[in-house]
Amino acid sequence: MSAGAWARGRAGVALGRAALRLQRLRSEARPPHAPSEHLGPPLRIAPRTKELVARHWLEGRYANSQHKVAWVTSGAPVELLKALDFYVVYPENHAAICGTARVAVDIASEAEARGYSRDLCSYARTDLGAAFSGKTPVGRLPRPDLLLACTNICQTVLFWYRVLAHHFGAPLLLVDTPFVYHDEAPAHAIEYVRRQLEDAVPLVERVAGRRLIDADLRRVARLSKQASELWMEVMQRNRHRPAPISAIDQFIQMAPIVEMRGDAVTVDFYAALLREVDERIRRGVGAVRGERRRLLWDNLPIWYRLRYLGETLGAQGVALVASTYTNAWGELAPLIDPDQPLASAARTYIYPILNRSTGHKLKTMLSMAQDYTLDGVILHSDRSCKPYSMGQMDQRDRLIREHGIPALLLEADHNDTRCFTEEQASARLGAFLEMLEARP
Amino acid sequence: MSALCALGIDVGSTTAKIVGIDSLGEIVWHCLEPAEPRVEQQVGRFLSLAQDQSPDGPPLPLVATGYGRHLVHLAARKVTEITCHARGIFRELAHGGTLVDIGGQDSKVIVLSARGDVVDFSMNDKCAAGTGRFLENTAARLGIPLAQMGPVALASKEEVPISSTCTVFAESEVISLLARGVAVEAILRGLHRALVRRIVAMVRAAGLVPPLMLSGGVAHNQAVCSLLEEETGERVMPALHPELTGAYGAALIALERAATPGPAS
């Protein structure tokens, strides 16, 4: 990278950060207004979240002149890269931003026009479409110097990242995490992942152009652990009635734990969020006014209909208080051991919910139903996310028949608006809520 | 005729219905028309017809259901078809069990407790296979009156399998079968089988709790009833007024609300 480009990049980031800070201060000075008469006041931290996420993507615009850049899957052992000062892009997060901005279908069409089937994950299509066309709502995505795909979320990433490697001519590092069929992963499977992580170090160092320092890796692992623990605490505060932070809010507030895991600023952010949530509890402020029923959400959100869902449920006094999806970014915190960063990463990254059996997911839902005193479950049958949706029909049946927990299967897609029909979704949601209402 | 005490409107995708009930919850008046694109006008006409039934009385309590329910502005409450069908059938047959409602653009399977509460339900998704529209389309294509579809299908001993459950593709399949000289009766029987199997898959997904009850205009079709019994091994109990079940349930809810006044929701 040239000195000129580096200096221009530094200046661009500094200017952009100042503008975003100003924007945040202005937002904070304005009195917050509730998005709906049925919902509680918005979180005061929202402008800070917006600033943090916008700053991350702003830095991305200039990242190629400042850092080595890696594109990684959401469940990738990112600590290794953070310790070597990589700027990390999460294509799934970027795709979710495209989803909430309702530009995902336009961008995905760029991939579809090149022959990628609509049966593929809409995150993959959105990402590939963005890579092929350069279209993005975040300004510009930096070119990757390295690609890191971990199979703990799905097998699609194997092929998706090969396409990216081919397109960008960047090396692809693959971490294969064997599926956990039973309660515990076998020792040899964890050892297999650990060896892959160790074997990855020379390649990552070569791309980074520097040696990995153990102390840096431990520091990043500690920050990851602290942020994940704080996030888990935030979610667990929803054991209170009324729930202070809805799962809809969590879908937004989870952005830093995914894409800025391992950064000090992320720890500070979740500490501040926890303080705000505690203050809400003290003041008796709920995410939904007059909360009457509490539900669990399973699977990814429907990014382009978050507000619709929140308001539809809120109007009936129903709060989404927990989700298996947001929970996934906190539940593994105890496994992270900063003193043994690679060995503990092998355990942490083999155990995400999507790398475990459908029976395990059912157990997780049942335990959440008890912890959060839930009245029912909405299972989003997500056309795009096959591993998450697989088994939901059986999970639903068993929730109802064996545990007496009402459950609804709602068909949609996390990013592709063409797979969502509001009229049909409303009919199902409406009937489900009436059914809950009639229960004693 | 006893005095009207409450009204229920069901604005569906194919037909619009209004039911008036007396103080005992018995149906004393109803009107059924093909659904019009200008829902509000049609609803206005229905309501003035209802007013004609009791010209001197106060405005009657009204609950709306069906896909067009949000356009019934005078309704005190809008309730989904699931709840209304459950309420209507429970009043008519006084039974828990499994209700199949085959509507114009969707079919529903509703599991009712012994007290008549909805325990679970499932609906067809993303596709109109297994709905009344499936039969309507093919009836039009074959030039057979809708009311004759069932008897013609049952009269046939032959049956050709229809592999497509998609309403549009099934139509193409029917055309090619006709072109190959296959008898209309055998095609019709195959079509009914395809529809019923699609419904039975939904029934099994929701979990069949006997008895099996049937509502929606398709319940008049004997072939559907008979094949449903054959496929499930359960006797089918059709609703007394199958096409009015949803509107009837809505009227019963309106009557109940009028008896226990509370905040409108």
Contacts between the chains, C-beta under 8 A, distances in Angstrom:
chain1	res1	chain2	res2	distance
A	393	B	205	7.0
A	397	B	207	7.2
A	400	B	119	7.7
A	400	B	120	5.7
A	401	B	207	6.9
A	406	B	120	7.7
A	409	B	122	7.8
A	411	B	125	4.8
A	411	B	126	6.5
A	421	B	126	7.3
A	423	B	67	6.5
A	424	B	106	7.5
A	424	B	123	7.6
A	424	B	125	6.9
A	424	B	126	7.6
A	427	B	67	7.4
A	427	B	80	6.0
A	427	B	81	7.3
A	427	B	82	7.9
A	427	B	106	7.6
A	427	B	123	7.0
A	428	B	123	6.3
A	430	B	80	4.3
A	431	B	80	4.2
A	431	B	81	7.5
A	431	B	82	3.6
A	431	B	83	6.5
A	431	B	118	7.4
A	431	B	121	6.1
A	434	B	79	6.6
A	434	B	80	5.8
A	434	B	82	7.0
A	434	B	83	4.6
A	434	B	118	7.4
A	435	B	82	7.3
A	435	B	83	7.5
A	435	B	117	7.8
A	435	B	118	4.6
A	435	B	119	7.9
A	435	B	121	7.4
A	438	B	83	7.7
A	438	B	117	5.5
A	438	B	118	6.8
A	439	B	117	7.5
